[in-house]
Every structure is written in structure tokens, then in C-alpha cells.
């Protein structure tokens, strides 16, 4: 369960854009940004649990229990990366998109995050 914040287990990196709590993020050599299925260079590597202003340090969380910013998950359903750091219940199928499983719902508000490989469709 994700409980330790600011420790060596959860590094901080500067955000290149404003991030909202619950968004999935992509890590680059210099910063973090929203992950997106619309951009094959933006696979999901982690997520943030608090809102982060552009240029500010973001604490990055990796695999583990993710408490969503809102309810509405379907227990047992697999979730995939969508656009703008969001999740979807179906993988993208259009040519040139990034298909990546991000986890499975363990309750209506919690997801067990376990990033799958990023596959270009």
C-alpha cells in the first residue's frame, strides 16, 4: 500500500506541466509529464496523488495500490492508459497509438497498478 511519501522509494522530479491528482505520468531524463495513449513517446511509468504546478517537484508513485481521485471503478476490470494521463476500460486500437495496461480495480475506488509493456498499435 502506498503510504510513505517523500522517501527514497518515491522520488521527486520536476513537472513540465501542471498535473492533477490521480494522473498517470511519463518520466523523461529531465522532467515528468502526463502519459498519453496518443503519443508513443509518453508511456506510463508512474502516477501522482497530489496536484502539482508546472515547474514544481512531483512525488512519483510506481506499482501498488492507487486511490483514485473519484469513485466509479469496476471491481476486477482491467484499465488501460488513455489520453492526458487518464485511464480507460478499453485499450486503444487505432494505428499509431500506445496500448498499455495500467492495472486492475480492486474496489470501486482503488486500483492495483501494475504497468504492462507499452505496445504501439
N, C-alpha and C positions, 0 to 999 in steps of 0.2 A: 504494500500500500504506500502510495506517495505521501509522506508526511514530513520528511526533512526538507527544508528549504534553505538555499544559500550554502549548502555543504559541497564538498568536493564531488559528491555523487551527481549533483545538479549544477553544472557550470553556468556562468552568465556570459552572454555575448551581446553586443550592441545590435539593436534592431534598426534596419534600414528604412522601416516604415512603421506606422502605428499598428500595434497588434492588439486584438481583443482577447479577453479571457476565453479559453477553450479552443483557440485556433491551432491548427497543425502548422508546423514551421519547417523550413528548409534551412540548412546550415551551409554557409559558404566559408571561404578562407578568411573573410573579413567581417561578416555580419550574419544576422538571421533575418528571414523574410517569410511571408506566407507561402506555404506549399500550394501547388495547384496542378490539377489534372490537365489543364490547358497548356502547360508549359513543361516540356520534357526535361528541363534543367531544374525543376523545382519539386523533386520528390520529397515526401515527408520523412523527417528524421526525428522529430520530437513535437512537443506541444507546450503551450504556455497556459498557466492557470490564473494569471492576473493580466489586466490591461497594461500595455507598455507603450510609452510615447516614442515616436521616431527619434533615434539617436540615443535612447536610454538603454540601460542594461536589462536584458531579459533573462530570467532564470529558465533554463531549458530542462524539460522533463522528457524521459525516454519511455521505454516499455514499463507497464504497470497499470494500476487502476487509475482511470481518468474519470473525474467527476465532471459531468458536462455542465455548461452554463444554463441549460434548460432541460426540462424533462422531455419525454417522448420517444425514448429508445425502445426497441422491441427486443425483449429478452431472447437471447440465442441467435439473433440476427447478426450477420457479418456486415461490417461497414467498410467503405472504400473512400479514398481521397477524392474530393470533389474540387470545385474551384474556390479560390480565395480563402484557403485554409480550412474549408468546411468538410463535412463528411456526407456520404450518401449511402443508400442501401443497395445500390447497383453500381457496378464498375462501368466506366466509360467504354464505349465501343467504337467511337468514331476514329478513323485513321489519324495517326499522329498524336494521339492523346496518351497520357500517362495513367496506366491502370495499376493501382497499388492498394492492397488490403491493409487497413489500419487497425482492425480489432474486431471484437465481438462484444455485444451488450450482455452484461451480467445482471443488470436490473434496468428499470426504466430510466434511471439517471446516471448509471455507471457503465463504463466500457473498459474491458481489459484490452489495453493497447499492446499490440504485438505487430510491428511493421513488417509487411511482406516485401518481396522484391518489387521494384518499380519496373513495369513492363510497358514498352511503347507499343501501342496498338496499330 
